[in-house]
């Protein structure tokens, strides 16, 4: 299949966009639309990038999950919201992200909570402020409660 000049420009623009950081298919599609490429050129560019394995929502999702649990830890509420904003398909969020998050979320929260807890001498203040900190990081109330009970009992 021969590509038109517009399709080639769309592919080059998408590659430049992908060089900054990994992106979801939805992000690249939105970017190309903002750049005023036609629907045909956008779809052709997306197809070509997927064919060349430069665009893969599953790989993007795995990378994002690793980053959000290891590098810049966040709770499930924030991670899922970010993935939806990045237009990762809901099916992938349910099949890959949710089990991954469920497996790691409590240990990530515990690690963050222990670090925060150490900065307080008053247990009540520590409990309250650590809970607020974890809530701001996107952890659910049930995870926060379990983590704080573990810290208090240790």
C-alpha positions in Angstrom: 0.0 0.0 0.0 1.4 3.3 -1.0 1.0 6.2 1.4 -0.1 9.6 0.4 2.0 12.7 1.3 -0.5 13.6 4.1 -0.3 10.1 5.6 3.6 10.3 5.5 3.4 13.6 7.3 1.0 12.2 9.9 3.3 9.2 10.5 6.3 11.5 11.0 4.3 13.8 13.3 3.2 10.8 15.4 6.7 9.5 15.6 8.0 12.8 16.9 5.1 12.8 19.4 6.0 9.3 20.5 9.7 10.2 21.0 8.8 12.4 24.0 7.4 9.4 26.0 5.3 6.3 25.4 1.7 7.2 24.4 -1.6 5.4 24.1 -3.3 5.0 20.7 -6.0 7.4 21.8 -3.4 10.1 22.7 -1.7 9.8 19.3 -5.1 9.9 17.6 -6.1 13.0 19.5 -2.7 14.6 18.7 -3.0 14.0 15.0 -6.6 15.4 14.9 -5.4 18.5 16.7 -2.8 18.9 14.0 -5.6 18.9 11.5 -4.8 15.6 9.7 -7.7 14.0 7.9 -9.5 11.0 9.3 -8.0 8.8 6.6 -4.4 10.0 7.2 -4.8 9.7 11.0 -6.1 6.1 10.7 -3.4 5.2 8.2 -0.7 6.6 10.5 -2.1 4.7 13.5 -2.3 1.5 11.5 1.3 1.9 10.3 2.6 2.7 13.8 0.8 -0.4 15.2 2.1 -2.5 12.4 5.7 -1.4 13.1 5.0 -2.0 16.9 5.7 1.7 17.7 2.2 2.0 19.1 0.8 -0.7 21.4 -1.8 0.0 24.1 -0.9 -3.1 26.1 2.8 -2.2 26.3 1.9 1.4 27.1 -0.4 0.2 29.9 2.2 -2.1 31.4 4.8 0.8 31.3 2.3 3.2 32.9 1.3 0.8 35.6 5.0 0.1 36.5 5.7 3.9 36.6 2.6 4.5 38.8 3.4 1.7 41.3 7.2 1.9 41.5 8.5 5.3 40.3 5.7 7.8 41.2 3.3 5.7 43.3 -0.4 6.4 43.0 -3.6 4.6 44.1 -6.1 2.9 41.9 -8.5 5.8 41.8 -5.9 8.1 40.2 -4.3 5.4 38.0 -7.7 4.5 36.5 -8.6 8.1 35.9 -5.3 8.8 34.2 -5.7 5.8 32.0 -9.2 6.9 30.9 -7.9 10.4 30.2 -5.2 8.8 28.0 -8.0 7.0 26.2 -6.8 3.5 27.0 -9.6 1.1 26.1 -11.8 0.2 29.1 -11.4 -3.5 28.3 -7.7 -3.2 28.8 -8.1 -1.3 32.0 -10.4 -4.1 33.4 -8.3 -7.0 32.1 -4.8 -5.8 32.8 -4.8 -2.7 35.1 -7.3 -3.7 37.7 -5.7 -7.1 38.6 -2.2 -5.5 38.5 -3.4 -2.7 40.8 -5.2 -5.0 43.2 -2.1 -7.1 43.6 0.2 -4.2 44.3 -1.9 -1.4 45.7 -1.8 -2.3 49.4 2.0 -2.8 49.5 2.5 0.5 47.6 0.3 2.3 50.1 2.0 0.6 53.0 5.4 1.8 51.8 4.2 5.4 51.3 2.4 5.4 54.7 5.4 4.1 56.6 7.6 6.8 55.2 5.0 9.5 56.0 4.2 8.1 59.5 7.9 8.4 60.6 7.7 12.2 60.4 5.1 12.4 63.3 5.6 12.0 67.0 1.9 12.2 67.9 0.1 9.0 66.8 -3.3 10.8 66.3 -1.7 13.5 64.1 0.2 10.8 62.3 -2.9 8.7 61.7 -4.9 11.7 60.4 -2.2 13.2 58.2 -1.1 9.9 56.8 -4.7 9.1 55.9 -5.1 12.4 54.1 -1.8 11.9 52.3 -2.8 8.5 51.0 -6.3 9.8 50.0 -4.6 12.5 48.0 -2.5 9.9 46.3 -5.6 8.1 45.1 -6.0 5.2 47.5 -9.4 4.0 48.5 -10.7 4.3 52.0 -10.6 0.6 52.6 -6.9 0.3 51.5 -6.1 3.3 53.7 -7.8 1.8 56.7 -6.1 -1.6 56.3 -2.7 0.0 55.9 -3.1 2.3 58.9 -4.2 -0.6 61.1 -1.0 -2.5 60.0 1.1 0.5 60.9 -0.6 1.0 64.3 -0.2 -2.6 65.2 3.5 -2.7 64.4 
